[in-house]
């Protein structure tokens, strides 16, 4: 309950004391003052705080914490010196144990209220190290004339400007500990005003960090030489992108000390003896330790038998397909991008896996009924790992497939809940279990997994 009424304007807003009721996925505390919802940046549930209003909207107001009067036991000191300014992560002030608890609650609330279903079992959350985990990122780059310096990193939490970062605690150390080196490189280039971003990707093994420099004008010989020297100094793979994604090409790759060949980007699943090569712009899971645990859990839940034919939807490069193929009779992978399917086929061949087949298909299209893999086959089990938009279009066809078990890996609790409603209430499946996985610690992203049975 507030002790002060809301002021009419934001300018010179007086301090307001209130107690926080809940937390949004964006990391804002929620309270109500005079019957109106107020989102308070920097506050946690159960805390008594003072805050100042920063904006008023028709249906809610926004404020920012001034003083924590009664701190939550879930509050911790943020590790990153840039927390609160950088917009890359908004939950560093919350303990990792509490973060996953809030994410689990968000998943269960969505399943209950949107999916009209509750899991018979709630799985123990999957977690890994909460720091230095992020292996893919798009870093903004900008030469700021007024400051006579280059900025490289993420955008500020408020506004569209790049934050001035010295390091990043969630990026893989080969990237997060070298932001100042990136800035010095950009500042030294003739083309420093025409390089808007650096795409980063980190694989397993040695010399496995790749940088893609997007450049809006042709690079001088001097700039090319500096980029080449930068790659050699830090053992980075250097790629250039003059226009669209199709123009990405390699400038330099260090040699692998083990094989003596130019280093490649790849990730492995040691438990299944599989290795997946990828290119810097390909989609991979950003958190490799968590990804390995996720694949193990997905296969344990799906429990493929040696006689099973399994359908793997949104299969990408074969993150689940290849491990599945070690256990099932046949796995059919379906993916929307031709290049990804070609690489998935190549990965299967390279791993000596001959019991997979792949199809290119827009799984969010409206002509799915004509797909041969959907018309001619019956599948014992289905695994799907769709993007945030979910799998509404393909799930509409699940009834005729009559698979006995479905494992759904989701990166959005709302679309998982929507699709759960369809599976449970339209196709006769039971929601046997669900759980969250902390793929993105310190952020609001919720990764989850659910199992359905006929």
ZIRA-V191421 format. One record per pair of residues at least 12 apart in sequence whose ideal C-beta (glycine too) atoms are under 8 Angstrom apart, sorted by sequence separation. I is the first residue (numbers start at 0). J is the second residue. D is the distance in whole Angstrom. If there is no record, write none. Layout:
i: [I & I]
j: [J & J]
d: [D & D]
This chain:
i: [3 & 18 & 27 & 28 & 30 & 50 & 51 & 79 & 139 & 150 & 152 & 166 & 198 & 199 & 237 & 238 & 264 & 265 & 311 & 320 & 343 & 358 & 360 & 407 & 435 & 436 & 2 & 3 & 17 & 27 & 28 & 40 & 50 & 78 & 138 & 139 & 150 & 151 & 165 & 166 & 197 & 198 & 226 & 236 & 237 & 263 & 264 & 344 & 358 & 434 & 1 & 2 & 26 & 28 & 50 & 51 & 77 & 107 & 138 & 139 & 150 & 153 & 164 & 165 & 197 & 212 & 237 & 264 & 309 & 343 & 358 & 433 & 434 & 1 & 2 & 17 & 23 & 27 & 28 & 37 & 49 & 50 & 77 & 138 & 139 & 152 & 197 & 198 & 236 & 237 & 264 & 317 & 407 & 433 & 434 & 1 & 28 & 48 & 49 & 75 & 76 & 181 & 197 & 235 & 236 & 356 & 381 & 433 & 0 & 15 & 48 & 49 & 75 & 136 & 196 & 236 & 266 & 340 & 390 & 405 & 432 & 433 & 0 & 28 & 48 & 74 & 75 & 103 & 194 & 195 & 235 & 309 & 314 & 340 & 432 & 48 & 49 & 74 & 75 & 194 & 234 & 308 & 311 & 314 & 315 & 340 & 381 & 430 & 431 & 17 & 19 & 28 & 48 & 73 & 74 & 141 & 194 & 195 & 210 & 230 & 231 & 303 & 307 & 308 & 309 & 310 & 311 & 313 & 314 & 389 & 430 & 431 & 22 & 38 & 40 & 46 & 47 & 48 & 73 & 103 & 140 & 193 & 194 & 218 & 230 & 266 & 270 & 298 & 305 & 307 & 308 & 309 & 310 & 311 & 312 & 313 & 381 & 430 & 431 & 17 & 22 & 36 & 37 & 38 & 39 & 40 & 41 & 42 & 46 & 47 & 102 & 139 & 193 & 231 & 269 & 297 & 301 & 304 & 305 & 306 & 307 & 308 & 309 & 311 & 313 & 337 & 378 & 380 & 383 & 389 & 429 & 19 & 21 & 35 & 36 & 37 & 38 & 39 & 40 & 41 & 46 & 73 & 193 & 227 & 230 & 268 & 271 & 303 & 304 & 305 & 308 & 310 & 316 & 320 & 324 & 332 & 334 & 336 & 362 & 373 & 377 & 379 & 380 & 381 & 382 & 383 & 387 & 388 & 391 & 405 & 428 & 429 & 19 & 20 & 35 & 36 & 37 & 38 & 39 & 40 & 45 & 46 & 73 & 190 & 217 & 226 & 227 & 266 & 294 & 298 & 303 & 315 & 330 & 331 & 332 & 333 & 334 & 335 & 377 & 378 & 379 & 380 & 381 & 382 & 383 & 384 & 385 & 386 & 387 & 390 & 394 & 428 & 429 & 19 & 35 & 37 & 39 & 42 & 46 & 99 & 174 & 190 & 208 & 210 & 212 & 214 & 226 & 270 & 294 & 298 & 321 & 329 & 330 & 331 & 332 & 333 & 334 & 335 & 363 & 367 & 379 & 380 & 381 & 383 & 384 & 389 & 397 & 428 & 19 & 45 & 152 & 190 & 208 & 209 & 210 & 212 & 214 & 236 & 268 & 316 & 317 & 321 & 328 & 329 & 330 & 331 & 332 & 333 & 334 & 335 & 367 & 380 & 382 & 388 & 389 & 391 & 395 & 427 & 5 & 18 & 19 & 43 & 44 & 99 & 151 & 174 & 208 & 209 & 210 & 211 & 212 & 213 & 214 & 223 & 316 & 320 & 325 & 327 & 329 & 331 & 333 & 335 & 365 & 373 & 387 & 391 & 394 & 398 & 4 & 5 & 18 & 19 & 32 & 43 & 46 & 173 & 190 & 206 & 208 & 209 & 210 & 211 & 212 & 236 & 290 & 294 & 298 & 315 & 324 & 335 & 362 & 363 & 364 & 367 & 368 & 389 & 390 & 394 & 398 & 410 & 423 & 1 & 4 & 18 & 19 & 44 & 170 & 189 & 190 & 205 & 207 & 209 & 211 & 314 & 317 & 321 & 333 & 363 & 367 & 385 & 389 & 397 & 398 & 422 & 5 & 17 & 18 & 43 & 151 & 171 & 188 & 189 & 206 & 316 & 317 & 324 & 362 & 363 & 391 & 419 & 1 & 16 & 17 & 43 & 95 & 151 & 247 & 321 & 324 & 362 & 1 & 5 & 16 & 149 & 150 & 189 & 190 & 247 & 283 & 394 & 415 & 419 & 16 & 17 & 149 & 189 & 247 & 282 & 283 & 412 & 15 & 27 & 95 & 136 & 148 & 149 & 151 & 174 & 188 & 281 & 282 & 284 & 321 & 410 & 411 & 415 & 14 & 15 & 173 & 281 & 283 & 320 & 410 & 412 & 14 & 15 & 28 & 133 & 138 & 149 & 211 & 244 & 410 & 14 & 15 & 131 & 132 & 133 & 134 & 149 & 171 & 188 & 409 & 13 & 130 & 131 & 133 & 136 & 148 & 187 & 188 & 317 & 408 & 409 & 12 & 130 & 131 & 132 & 277 & 333 & 408 & 409 & 12 & 131 & 138 & 408 & 409 & 12 & 131 & 140 & 184 & 238 & 275 & 331 & 407 & 41 & 133 & 149 & 184 & 198 & 275 & 406 & 407 & 9 & 138 & 142 & 236 & 275 & 314 & 406 & 407 & 9 & 131 & 142 & 273 & 406 & 407 & 9 & 140 & 184 & 331 & 405 & 406 & 6 & 9 & 151 & 206 & 275 & 404 & 405 & 5 & 8 & 15 & 206 & 331 & 404 & 405 & 206 & 273 & 404 & 43 & 142 & 180 & 206 & 273 & 313 & 403 & 404 & 5 & 12 & 43 & 142 & 205 & 206 & 271 & 312 & 403 & 14 & 41 & 204 & 205 & 271 & 402 & 14 & 16 & 78 & 142 & 205 & 270 & 273 & 401 & 180 & 204 & 268 & 272 & 327 & 140 & 141 & 268 & 271 & 5 & 140 & 207 & 209 & 139 & 140 & 177 & 206 & 207 & 139 & 140 & 205 & 207 & 282 & 138 & 204 & 207 & 281 & 137 & 138 & 323 & 137 & 138 & 173 & 137 & 138 & 202 & 204 & 281 & 136 & 137 & 173 & 202 & 203 & 310 & 26 & 136 & 202 & 203 & 319 & 25 & 26 & 135 & 200 & 202 & 203 & 278 & 87 & 135 & 277 & 319 & 26 & 87 & 134 & 135 & 276 & 310 & 318 & 26 & 85 & 86 & 89 & 134 & 85 & 86 & 134 & 211 & 308 & 310 & 85 & 86 & 210 & 211 & 276 & 308 & 309 & 312 & 315 & 85 & 86 & 209 & 276 & 308 & 309 & 310 & 311 & 312 & 313 & 314 & 84 & 85 & 86 & 275 & 308 & 309 & 310 & 311 & 312 & 313 & 84 & 274 & 307 & 309 & 310 & 311 & 312 & 313 & 83 & 273 & 276 & 306 & 307 & 309 & 312 & 313 & 202 & 274 & 304 & 86 & 274 & 303 & 24 & 85 & 91 & 200 & 273 & 303 & 313 & 24 & 84 & 272 & 302 & 312 & 22 & 84 & 85 & 200 & 273 & 301 & 87 & 199 & 200 & 24 & 81 & 88 & 198 & 200 & 301 & 312 & 81 & 85 & 87 & 198 & 81 & 200 & 81 & 203 & 80 & 297 & 80 & 81 & 79 & 79 & 319 & 78 & 79 & 310 & 310 & 302 & 301 & 301 & 300 & 297 & 297 & 293 & 300 & 296 & 293 & 292 & 293 & 289 & 135 & 289 & 290 & 300 & 134 & 136 & 289 & 301 & 135 & 300 & 134 & 297 & 133 & 134 & 286 & 296 & 132 & 133 & 134 & 285 & 286 & 293 & 132 & 284 & 285 & 132 & 293 & 132 & 132 & 127 & 128 & 127 & 127 & 126 & 125 & 127 & 125 & 125 & 125 & 122 & 169 & 169 & 113 & 114 & 110 & 114 & 109 & 113 & 114 & 116 & 109 & 112 & 113 & 114 & 116 & 110 & 114 & 115 & 106 & 109 & 110 & 113 & 114 & 133 & 105 & 109 & 113 & 116 & 115 & 116 & 129 & 132 & 106 & 110 & 114 & 115 & 125 & 119 & 122 & 124 & 125 & 126 & 127 & 130 & 119 & 120 & 121 & 122 & 123 & 124 & 125 & 126 & 129 & 118 & 119 & 120 & 121 & 122 & 124 & 125 & 129 & 117 & 118 & 119 & 120 & 121 & 124 & 116 & 118 & 126 & 118 & 114 & 110 & 110 & 107 & 122 & 106 & 106 & 106 & 103 & 118 & 103 & 102 & 102 & 99 & 99 & 98 & 106 & 105 & 106 & 95 & 98 & 98 & 102 & 95 & 90 & 91 & 90 & 89 & 90 & 88 & 89 & 90 & 88 & 89 & 87 & 26 & 25 & 24 & 23 & 24]
j: [15 & 30 & 39 & 40 & 42 & 62 & 63 & 91 & 151 & 162 & 164 & 178 & 210 & 211 & 249 & 250 & 276 & 277 & 323 & 332 & 355 & 370 & 372 & 419 & 447 & 448 & 15 & 16 & 30 & 40 & 41 & 53 & 63 & 91 & 151 & 152 & 163 & 164 & 178 & 179 & 210 & 211 & 239 & 249 & 250 & 276 & 277 & 357 & 371 & 447 & 15 & 16 & 40 & 42 & 64 & 65 & 91 & 121 & 152 & 153 & 164 & 167 & 178 & 179 & 211 & 226 & 251 & 278 & 323 & 357 & 372 & 447 & 448 & 16 & 17 & 32 & 38 & 42 & 43 & 52 & 64 & 65 & 92 & 153 & 154 & 167 & 212 & 213 & 251 & 252 & 279 & 332 & 422 & 448 & 449 & 17 & 44 & 64 & 65 & 91 & 92 & 197 & 213 & 251 & 252 & 372 & 397 & 449 & 17 & 32 & 65 & 66 & 92 & 153 & 213 & 253 & 283 & 357 & 407 & 422 & 449 & 450 & 18 & 46 & 66 & 92 & 93 & 121 & 212 & 213 & 253 & 327 & 332 & 358 & 450 & 67 & 68 & 93 & 94 & 213 & 253 & 327 & 330 & 333 & 334 & 359 & 400 & 449 & 450 & 37 & 39 & 48 & 68 & 93 & 94 & 161 & 214 & 215 & 230 & 250 & 251 & 323 & 327 & 328 & 329 & 330 & 331 & 333 & 334 & 409 & 450 & 451 & 43 & 59 & 61 & 67 & 68 & 69 & 94 & 124 & 161 & 214 & 215 & 239 & 251 & 287 & 291 & 319 & 326 & 328 & 329 & 330 & 331 & 332 & 333 & 334 & 402 & 451 & 452 & 39 & 44 & 58 & 59 & 60 & 61 & 62 & 63 & 64 & 68 & 69 & 124 & 161 & 215 & 253 & 291 & 319 & 323 & 326 & 327 & 328 & 329 & 330 & 331 & 333 & 335 & 359 & 400 & 402 & 405 & 411 & 451 & 42 & 44 & 58 & 59 & 60 & 61 & 62 & 63 & 64 & 69 & 96 & 216 & 250 & 253 & 291 & 294 & 326 & 327 & 328 & 331 & 333 & 339 & 343 & 347 & 355 & 357 & 359 & 385 & 396 & 400 & 402 & 403 & 404 & 405 & 406 & 410 & 411 & 414 & 428 & 451 & 452 & 43 & 44 & 59 & 60 & 61 & 62 & 63 & 64 & 69 & 70 & 97 & 214 & 241 & 250 & 251 & 290 & 318 & 322 & 327 & 339 & 354 & 355 & 356 & 357 & 358 & 359 & 401 & 402 & 403 & 404 & 405 & 406 & 407 & 408 & 409 & 410 & 411 & 414 & 418 & 452 & 453 & 44 & 60 & 62 & 64 & 67 & 71 & 124 & 199 & 215 & 233 & 235 & 237 & 239 & 251 & 295 & 319 & 323 & 346 & 354 & 355 & 356 & 357 & 358 & 359 & 360 & 388 & 392 & 404 & 405 & 406 & 408 & 409 & 414 & 422 & 453 & 45 & 71 & 178 & 216 & 234 & 235 & 236 & 238 & 240 & 262 & 294 & 342 & 343 & 347 & 354 & 355 & 356 & 357 & 358 & 359 & 360 & 361 & 393 & 406 & 408 & 414 & 415 & 417 & 421 & 453 & 32 & 45 & 46 & 70 & 71 & 126 & 178 & 201 & 235 & 236 & 237 & 238 & 239 & 240 & 241 & 250 & 343 & 347 & 352 & 354 & 356 & 358 & 360 & 362 & 392 & 400 & 414 & 418 & 421 & 425 & 32 & 33 & 46 & 47 & 60 & 71 & 74 & 201 & 218 & 234 & 236 & 237 & 238 & 239 & 240 & 264 & 318 & 322 & 326 & 343 & 352 & 363 & 390 & 391 & 392 & 395 & 396 & 417 & 418 & 422 & 426 & 438 & 451 & 30 & 33 & 47 & 48 & 73 & 199 & 218 & 219 & 234 & 236 & 238 & 240 & 343 & 346 & 350 & 362 & 392 & 396 & 414 & 418 & 426 & 427 & 451 & 35 & 47 & 48 & 73 & 181 & 201 & 218 & 219 & 236 & 346 & 347 & 354 & 392 & 393 & 421 & 449 & 32 & 47 & 48 & 74 & 126 & 182 & 278 & 352 & 355 & 393 & 33 & 37 & 48 & 181 & 182 & 221 & 222 & 279 & 315 & 426 & 447 & 451 & 49 & 50 & 182 & 222 & 280 & 315 & 316 & 445 & 49 & 61 & 129 & 170 & 182 & 183 & 185 & 208 & 222 & 315 & 316 & 318 & 355 & 444 & 445 & 449 & 49 & 50 & 208 & 316 & 318 & 355 & 445 & 447 & 50 & 51 & 64 & 169 & 174 & 185 & 247 & 280 & 446 & 51 & 52 & 168 & 169 & 170 & 171 & 186 & 208 & 225 & 446 & 51 & 168 & 169 & 171 & 174 & 186 & 225 & 226 & 355 & 446 & 447 & 51 & 169 & 170 & 171 & 316 & 372 & 447 & 448 & 52 & 171 & 178 & 448 & 449 & 53 & 172 & 181 & 225 & 279 & 316 & 372 & 448 & 83 & 175 & 191 & 226 & 240 & 317 & 448 & 449 & 52 & 181 & 185 & 279 & 318 & 357 & 449 & 450 & 53 & 175 & 186 & 317 & 450 & 451 & 54 & 185 & 229 & 376 & 450 & 451 & 52 & 55 & 197 & 252 & 321 & 450 & 451 & 52 & 55 & 62 & 253 & 378 & 451 & 452 & 254 & 321 & 452 & 92 & 191 & 229 & 255 & 322 & 362 & 452 & 453 & 55 & 62 & 93 & 192 & 255 & 256 & 321 & 362 & 453 & 65 & 92 & 255 & 256 & 322 & 453 & 66 & 68 & 130 & 194 & 257 & 322 & 325 & 453 & 233 & 257 & 321 & 325 & 380 & 194 & 195 & 322 & 325 & 60 & 195 & 262 & 264 & 195 & 196 & 233 & 262 & 263 & 196 & 197 & 262 & 264 & 339 & 196 & 262 & 265 & 339 & 196 & 197 & 382 & 197 & 198 & 233 & 198 & 199 & 263 & 265 & 342 & 198 & 199 & 235 & 264 & 265 & 372 & 89 & 199 & 265 & 266 & 382 & 89 & 90 & 199 & 264 & 266 & 267 & 342 & 152 & 200 & 342 & 384 & 92 & 153 & 200 & 201 & 342 & 376 & 384 & 93 & 152 & 153 & 156 & 201 & 153 & 154 & 202 & 279 & 376 & 378 & 154 & 155 & 279 & 280 & 345 & 377 & 378 & 381 & 384 & 155 & 156 & 279 & 346 & 378 & 379 & 380 & 381 & 382 & 383 & 384 & 155 & 156 & 157 & 346 & 379 & 380 & 381 & 382 & 383 & 384 & 156 & 346 & 379 & 381 & 382 & 383 & 384 & 385 & 156 & 346 & 349 & 379 & 380 & 382 & 385 & 386 & 277 & 349 & 379 & 162 & 350 & 379 & 101 & 162 & 168 & 277 & 350 & 380 & 390 & 102 & 162 & 350 & 380 & 390 & 101 & 163 & 164 & 279 & 352 & 380 & 167 & 279 & 280 & 105 & 162 & 169 & 279 & 281 & 382 & 393 & 163 & 167 & 169 & 280 & 164 & 283 & 165 & 287 & 165 & 382 & 166 & 167 & 167 & 168 & 408 & 168 & 169 & 400 & 402 & 404 & 404 & 406 & 406 & 406 & 408 & 408 & 432 & 436 & 436 & 436 & 438 & 436 & 283 & 437 & 438 & 448 & 283 & 285 & 438 & 450 & 285 & 450 & 285 & 448 & 285 & 286 & 438 & 448 & 285 & 286 & 287 & 438 & 439 & 446 & 286 & 438 & 439 & 287 & 448 & 288 & 289 & 286 & 288 & 288 & 289 & 289 & 289 & 292 & 292 & 293 & 296 & 296 & 440 & 441 & 413 & 415 & 412 & 416 & 412 & 416 & 417 & 419 & 413 & 416 & 417 & 418 & 420 & 415 & 419 & 420 & 412 & 415 & 416 & 419 & 420 & 439 & 412 & 416 & 420 & 423 & 423 & 424 & 437 & 440 & 415 & 419 & 423 & 424 & 434 & 429 & 432 & 434 & 435 & 436 & 437 & 440 & 430 & 431 & 432 & 433 & 434 & 435 & 436 & 437 & 440 & 430 & 431 & 432 & 433 & 434 & 436 & 437 & 441 & 430 & 431 & 432 & 433 & 434 & 437 & 430 & 432 & 440 & 433 & 430 & 430 & 433 & 433 & 448 & 433 & 434 & 435 & 434 & 449 & 435 & 435 & 437 & 435 & 437 & 437 & 445 & 445 & 447 & 437 & 440 & 441 & 445 & 440 & 440 & 441 & 441 & 441 & 442 & 441 & 442 & 443 & 442 & 443 & 442 & 443 & 443 & 443 & 443 & 445]
d: [5 & 7 & 6 & 8 & 8 & 4 & 6 & 6 & 7 & 8 & 4 & 6 & 7 & 8 & 7 & 6 & 7 & 7 & 6 & 4 & 8 & 7 & 8 & 8 & 5 & 6 & 8 & 7 & 5 & 5 & 7 & 8 & 6 & 6 & 5 & 7 & 6 & 7 & 6 & 7 & 6 & 4 & 8 & 7 & 4 & 6 & 5 & 5 & 8 & 7 & 6 & 5 & 8 & 3 & 5 & 6 & 4 & 7 & 6 & 7 & 8 & 8 & 5 & 6 & 7 & 7 & 4 & 7 & 5 & 5 & 5 & 6 & 6 & 7 & 8 & 6 & 6 & 7 & 6 & 8 & 8 & 6 & 5 & 7 & 6 & 7 & 6 & 7 & 7 & 8 & 7 & 6 & 8 & 7 & 8 & 5 & 7 & 5 & 5 & 8 & 8 & 6 & 7 & 8 & 5 & 8 & 7 & 4 & 8 & 7 & 7 & 5 & 6 & 8 & 5 & 7 & 6 & 5 & 8 & 7 & 7 & 7 & 7 & 7 & 7 & 6 & 7 & 7 & 6 & 6 & 8 & 5 & 3 & 7 & 5 & 6 & 7 & 7 & 5 & 7 & 5 & 7 & 6 & 6 & 6 & 5 & 7 & 6 & 5 & 7 & 7 & 7 & 6 & 6 & 8 & 5 & 5 & 7 & 8 & 7 & 7 & 6 & 5 & 6 & 7 & 8 & 7 & 7 & 5 & 7 & 8 & 7 & 6 & 6 & 7 & 6 & 4 & 8 & 5 & 6 & 8 & 6 & 7 & 7 & 4 & 6 & 7 & 8 & 7 & 6 & 5 & 5 & 5 & 5 & 5 & 7 & 5 & 6 & 5 & 8 & 5 & 7 & 7 & 7 & 8 & 7 & 6 & 5 & 8 & 4 & 8 & 5 & 4 & 7 & 8 & 6 & 8 & 8 & 7 & 5 & 8 & 8 & 7 & 7 & 8 & 5 & 5 & 6 & 7 & 7 & 7 & 5 & 5 & 8 & 4 & 5 & 5 & 5 & 5 & 4 & 6 & 8 & 4 & 6 & 7 & 6 & 8 & 5 & 7 & 6 & 7 & 7 & 6 & 7 & 7 & 6 & 7 & 7 & 7 & 6 & 7 & 6 & 7 & 8 & 8 & 8 & 6 & 8 & 8 & 7 & 4 & 5 & 6 & 7 & 7 & 7 & 7 & 7 & 7 & 7 & 8 & 6 & 4 & 6 & 7 & 6 & 5 & 8 & 7 & 6 & 4 & 6 & 7 & 8 & 7 & 7 & 8 & 7 & 7 & 5 & 6 & 5 & 5 & 5 & 6 & 4 & 7 & 7 & 4 & 8 & 5 & 6 & 8 & 5 & 6 & 6 & 6 & 8 & 5 & 5 & 5 & 8 & 8 & 5 & 7 & 7 & 8 & 6 & 6 & 7 & 6 & 5 & 5 & 5 & 5 & 5 & 7 & 7 & 7 & 6 & 8 & 7 & 8 & 7 & 8 & 3 & 7 & 6 & 6 & 5 & 6 & 6 & 7 & 7 & 7 & 7 & 7 & 6 & 6 & 5 & 4 & 6 & 7 & 7 & 8 & 8 & 7 & 8 & 8 & 5 & 6 & 8 & 7 & 6 & 7 & 7 & 7 & 6 & 5 & 7 & 5 & 8 & 7 & 6 & 6 & 7 & 5 & 4 & 6 & 4 & 6 & 5 & 6 & 7 & 5 & 7 & 8 & 7 & 7 & 7 & 5 & 6 & 7 & 8 & 7 & 6 & 5 & 7 & 8 & 6 & 7 & 8 & 8 & 4 & 7 & 6 & 6 & 5 & 7 & 8 & 7 & 7 & 7 & 7 & 7 & 6 & 7 & 7 & 5 & 8 & 7 & 8 & 7 & 8 & 7 & 6 & 6 & 6 & 5 & 8 & 7 & 7 & 6 & 5 & 7 & 8 & 8 & 8 & 7 & 8 & 8 & 6 & 5 & 6 & 5 & 6 & 6 & 5 & 6 & 8 & 5 & 5 & 8 & 5 & 7 & 7 & 8 & 6 & 4 & 5 & 8 & 5 & 7 & 6 & 6 & 5 & 7 & 8 & 7 & 7 & 4 & 7 & 7 & 6 & 7 & 5 & 8 & 6 & 5 & 5 & 7 & 8 & 7 & 8 & 7 & 6 & 5 & 7 & 8 & 8 & 6 & 8 & 5 & 7 & 5 & 5 & 6 & 6 & 7 & 5 & 7 & 8 & 5 & 6 & 7 & 8 & 6 & 7 & 5 & 8 & 8 & 7 & 7 & 7 & 7 & 6 & 5 & 6 & 4 & 6 & 7 & 6 & 7 & 6 & 7 & 7 & 8 & 5 & 8 & 4 & 6 & 6 & 5 & 6 & 7 & 7 & 6 & 5 & 5 & 4 & 7 & 6 & 7 & 8 & 6 & 7 & 6 & 7 & 6 & 6 & 8 & 7 & 8 & 5 & 4 & 7 & 7 & 7 & 6 & 6 & 8 & 7 & 4 & 6 & 8 & 5 & 7 & 8 & 5 & 8 & 7 & 6 & 5 & 6 & 7 & 7 & 8 & 6 & 8 & 8 & 6 & 7 & 5 & 5 & 7 & 7 & 8 & 7 & 7 & 7 & 8 & 6 & 6 & 7 & 8 & 5 & 7 & 6 & 6 & 5 & 7 & 7 & 8 & 6 & 6 & 7 & 8 & 7 & 7 & 4 & 7 & 8 & 7 & 4 & 7 & 7 & 8 & 8 & 4 & 5 & 7 & 4 & 8 & 6 & 6 & 6 & 7 & 8 & 8 & 8 & 7 & 5 & 6 & 8 & 7 & 6 & 5 & 6 & 7 & 8 & 6 & 4 & 8 & 8 & 7 & 7 & 8 & 7 & 8 & 7 & 7 & 7 & 8 & 7 & 7 & 8 & 5 & 7 & 6 & 5 & 7 & 6 & 6 & 6 & 7 & 6 & 7 & 4 & 8 & 6 & 6 & 7 & 6 & 7 & 6 & 7 & 8 & 7 & 6 & 5 & 7 & 8 & 8 & 8 & 5 & 6 & 7 & 7 & 7 & 8 & 8 & 8 & 4 & 6 & 8 & 4 & 5 & 5 & 5 & 6 & 6 & 5 & 7 & 6 & 6 & 5 & 8 & 8 & 5 & 7 & 7 & 8 & 4 & 7 & 7 & 7 & 8 & 7 & 7 & 7 & 6 & 7 & 4 & 5 & 5 & 8 & 5 & 7 & 4 & 8 & 6 & 8 & 7 & 7 & 7 & 6 & 7 & 8 & 7 & 4 & 4 & 6 & 5 & 7 & 7 & 8 & 7 & 6 & 8 & 6 & 7 & 8 & 5 & 6 & 5 & 5 & 5 & 4 & 5 & 6 & 8 & 4 & 7 & 7 & 8 & 7 & 5 & 7 & 8 & 7 & 8 & 6 & 7 & 7 & 7 & 7 & 7 & 7 & 7 & 6 & 8 & 8 & 4 & 8 & 8 & 5 & 6 & 7 & 8 & 5 & 8 & 8 & 7 & 6 & 8 & 6 & 4 & 8 & 5 & 7 & 8 & 8 & 6 & 6 & 6 & 6 & 8 & 6 & 6 & 8 & 8 & 7 & 7 & 5 & 8 & 8 & 7 & 7 & 6 & 8 & 8 & 7 & 5 & 8 & 5 & 8 & 7 & 7 & 7 & 6 & 5 & 5 & 5 & 6 & 7 & 7 & 8 & 5 & 8 & 7 & 6 & 6 & 7 & 8 & 7 & 7 & 8 & 5 & 8 & 5 & 5 & 5 & 6 & 5 & 7 & 5 & 6 & 7 & 7 & 6 & 7 & 7 & 8 & 5 & 7 & 7 & 8 & 7 & 7 & 7 & 6 & 7 & 4 & 4 & 7 & 6 & 7 & 5 & 6 & 6 & 8 & 7 & 6 & 6 & 8 & 8 & 4 & 4 & 4 & 7 & 5 & 5 & 7 & 6 & 8 & 7 & 7 & 4 & 6 & 5 & 7 & 5 & 8 & 5 & 8 & 5 & 4 & 7 & 5 & 7 & 8 & 7 & 7 & 7 & 6 & 7 & 7 & 7 & 7 & 6 & 6 & 8 & 8 & 7 & 8 & 7 & 7 & 7 & 7 & 7 & 5 & 4 & 5 & 4 & 5 & 5 & 4 & 7 & 3 & 7 & 7 & 7 & 7 & 7 & 6 & 8 & 6 & 6 & 5 & 5 & 8 & 4 & 8 & 7 & 6 & 8 & 7 & 7 & 8 & 5 & 7 & 7 & 5 & 5 & 7 & 6 & 5 & 7 & 6 & 6 & 5 & 7 & 7 & 7 & 5 & 6 & 8 & 5 & 5 & 8 & 6 & 4 & 7 & 7 & 5 & 6 & 8 & 6 & 5 & 4 & 8 & 7]
